[in-house]
């Protein structure tokens, strides 16, 4: 798989402050890459380094195999960028804004610029408002227009800074849908603190904390990283006997039960995932005095993983 972004021990210090500690990071082509971290973690510093807006204190970075310092101008000609709060001329329409931007990148005939602008308006769902002044746009519509503006030059990499941070649920949904549609056209690298959004659209994630890369990898792998393997079930019958049977298994770490109105909830933490997959439900079903109402493995939300990683790093530093 081709990597669009590669950094090796990339770091940035401001005087005695290490804003970004050495970071080794790769972003694969056509990924939707979620870049996470608390406020002050170093996300903006990292993005400015990628865009050549500041110079690294040490280490190196490449985009499209080009050096982020020596080849910054060439890199930026192939990158689209959306700031957290995009600004527009309020009296201009969406179409006029995109035509104005497109002329910086495209010197072909006016009709071709018009086709490209129409394509972008369709891509972000603004065809019906293309010729209205931007001053009447909602926050979500402005954000979608910002994405269209960043994408109008057909960039190979799209960098989005908190693209849905200030939007209501409908606006966020629309922006995420645009990002999904863009996947086949470009690689998307975006920062955010809205973890549910990341879990919906991202395939690869990095977590930055205190200027240090705390986790990095496919989201499916990250959701399992450092988490206990836990099974949950609702049962009726002799719960005490079932609990005793579970605890007798060498691959069971703990069993907790909590009575409910008509049944009991059992939570079983295991140390051997494969053993649990093949034996746990079978052991419960062999007890004729026990009725298993539902059974399944606990799935973790990204928020749980994120907080566990960030709080764990903070505790280690104390």
N, C-alpha and C positions, 0 to 999 in steps of 0.2 A: 504494500500500500504506500502511495506517495504521501509524504508529509509536506504540508504547505508552510508550517512554522516549525522551526527548530531553535531552541536556545540551549546554550551550554554555560552553566555557572553564571548566568546573566545577573548582574547586581547593580544597585544604585545607592549611593550614600550622599547625603547632604550634610557636609561638615561631619559631626560625630554621630549623626543619626543614620542608621542603616534602614532606609526606606524599603529596600528590596534586597534580601539575602540571596546568595547564588541559587538560581532557578534553572533546572533542566526540564524543558517542556517540549512536547511534540503535539502538533495538531494535524490530523490526517485530512486528506482532500475530501471535500464534500461532507465533512462532519458539521453538525450543529454543536458547537463546543461551548459549554456553559462554564464561565469563569466566576467562581464564588468566593466570598470572603466578607467578614465584618467590615464596618467602616474603619478606614485607616489601615487596612490589611496590606495595601500596596498594589491593588488592582489598577488604579489609574496610572500609577508610576510605570507599571509593566506595559500598559497599553501605549503610553507616551514613548517608551523606549522602542516598541515595535514600529511606531509611526515616524520615528526619527525626530521627535519633538524635543527630546533630551538625549544626552549621550550617556552610555553606561559607564559605571566606575570600573567595572571589570567584567570579564566573560565576553560572550559573543552571541549573536543571534542571526538567523537567516530566515528570510521569507522568499519563497520561490527559489531557494538556493542562492539568493543574493544577500550580501551583508547589509544589516540594518543601518550601519553607519556610512560605509563607503558608497552604497548603492541606494541611499534613502530616496532620492528623487525618482529613480526608476521604479522602485517599489511602490511609492505613493501613486504613481500613474496607473497602477494595476490593482489598487485597493479602494474600496468604498468605505466611508466612515459616517456614522451617525452619532453626534454628541447626545448627551443625556437630555438636554433641552434644546432642540433645534430651533433656529430663528429664521423667520421669513419676512419678506416685504409684504405687509398685510394687504396692501392694495392690489397686489398681483394675484392672478389666478393660479391654480395648481398647474395648469398646462403651461402658462407663461414661465412659471418658476422652473419647470423641468426643461423647457426649451432653452432658457437662459443658461442652466447648468450644463446641458448637453453640448452647447457650443464650445465649452472649454475643452472637451474631449474629442469632438467629432467635427471634422471640417468638410464633410460631404454635402451634397445638395440639401436644400431646405426640406424637400419632401421626405428624405430619408430620416432627417431629424424628427419630423412630425410622426413618422411611423414608429420610431423608437420611443418617443414620448407617449404615444397612444398605447404601446405595449406595456410601458411601466404603469400607466394609469389603470389599465386592465388588471395587471398583476396585483396591485394593491387595493383594488376594488373602489377606485375613485372616479370611474367613468362618468357617473351621474353628477359629480360635483366638479368636473374638470375645469369649467369656465366660470366658477364662482370665486369671488375674492376670498383669500385665505382667512381674513379676519373673522369670517363666520364659521370657521371649522371648529369641530370639537377637538379635545386633546388627542383622542385616538386617531382621528383623521389627520391631524398634523403629524403624528408619529408615523403613520403609514406613508404620508407624503415625504417625510424625511427618509424613510427606507427607499422609496422610489428614487429620490434624488441621489442617494448613495449608490444605487444600483444602476443608474442611467448609463454609466460608462461600461456596463457589463464587467464588473471587477471579478478577479479570480478569488478575492478574499473580501469579505464584508465584516467590518468591525463595528459592533453596536454597543454603545455605552448605556446600560440600564434602559433598554428600549421600551419597557412596559412599566417602569417604576411608578409613574404618577397617574396611571390610568385606572378607570373603573373596570369591573369584571368584563363587561362587553368589549371595551377598548382593548384590554389585554388579550381577550380571545381572538379578536381580529388581527392583532399584531402577530400573535403566535401562528395563526393560520398563514399569514404572509410569509413568515420565516419558514414554515414547512414547504410552501410552494417554491421558495427560493433554493431549497436544498439541491435540486438537480442542476441549478445554474452556477452555484458558487459555494465556497466554504464560509461558514458563519462562525465568527468568534465574538461572543457577547458576554458582558458582565451583568450580573443581576444579584439581587438579594431575595427575590421571590422564588422560594424553593419549589413550590408546586409547579410553577411554569417550567422550571428546569427539568423536572421529572416528566413533564408532558412531551417536550420536544427535543431534548438533548440526547445525544448518543454517547458523548464523551464529556467528562467533567474534570475540573481541577479546583481544589480548595486552597486558597491562600490565607494564611493567618500570621499576623505579626511579621509580615514581609517574607514569610517562609512558605514553601510549597508543602502543604500538609497531606495532600492526597491528589491522585491523578490517575485517570483510567476510564474505561467504559463504565457507563452508569450502572449496568447490571452487576459488574464486579464490585463497584463502590458500595452498592446497597447491601452486599454481603460482607464487606470488609469489617472485621473486628466485631461482628454481631453474633450473638448466641443463636444456635439453631433451636427454635422453639416450636412446639406443636400445641395447638389448642383444640379442645373438643368439649362438647356438651354431652353429658351422659345421665342416664337414669338407672337406679338399681343400687347394688352394693358398692358404693364409691370407695369405702375404706379398703375393701379387698382389692379393687382395681388399683388403688394407689400403692398398696403393698406389692402387687405384682410388678408394677412399673419400677418401683424403687429397687427391686431385686435384680434388675437388668444392669450389667456392667457399663453399658453405654448411656445410662440415664444419670444425669447430674442432679436433677431435683424435680420434684412433683409438687405442685400447689393446687389446692382445690378451694373453690368458693361456692357455697350453696346458693341456688336461685329458687324461684317460686316453685317450679315443677321439676327441675333437674339440677345438676351440679356442673360447674365449669372446671375443667382440668387443664392445667398448663404444665407441659412436660418439656424441660430443657435437656438436650441430649449432647453428647460429646462425639458421637459417631453418626454422621448424617446418613450414610448408606445403610447402616443397621436399622436406624429408625424408619427409613423409607420402606424397608422390606418386612420389618417385624412388628412395629408399634401398633398399627391398626389391627393386624392379625391377632395379637395378644389380647386386645380388647374384645374382639369379636368371638373369641373362643369361650368367653365367659357367658353362659346362657342366661345368667341373672342380670346381665348388664345390657342396656340399650344405648347404642351410640347414635345420638341425634345428628351431630355434624362433626367433622374432623378436617383439619387442615393445618398447614404450616404457616406460622406467622410471617407476614411480609412487612418489611420496614419502609417507612417513608424517608425521603431524602433529608427531611428536617431532623429526624432522629440521628441519622448518620452524621450530618453536618454538626449538630450540637455536640455529639459524642467526640468527634475529631477535634473541634475547636476547644471545647472545655478540657479535653484530655491534654492538649498541647499547653494550654494555660496552666493547668495543674502541675505539669512536669517542669515548667519554668519557674515555679515558686520555690 
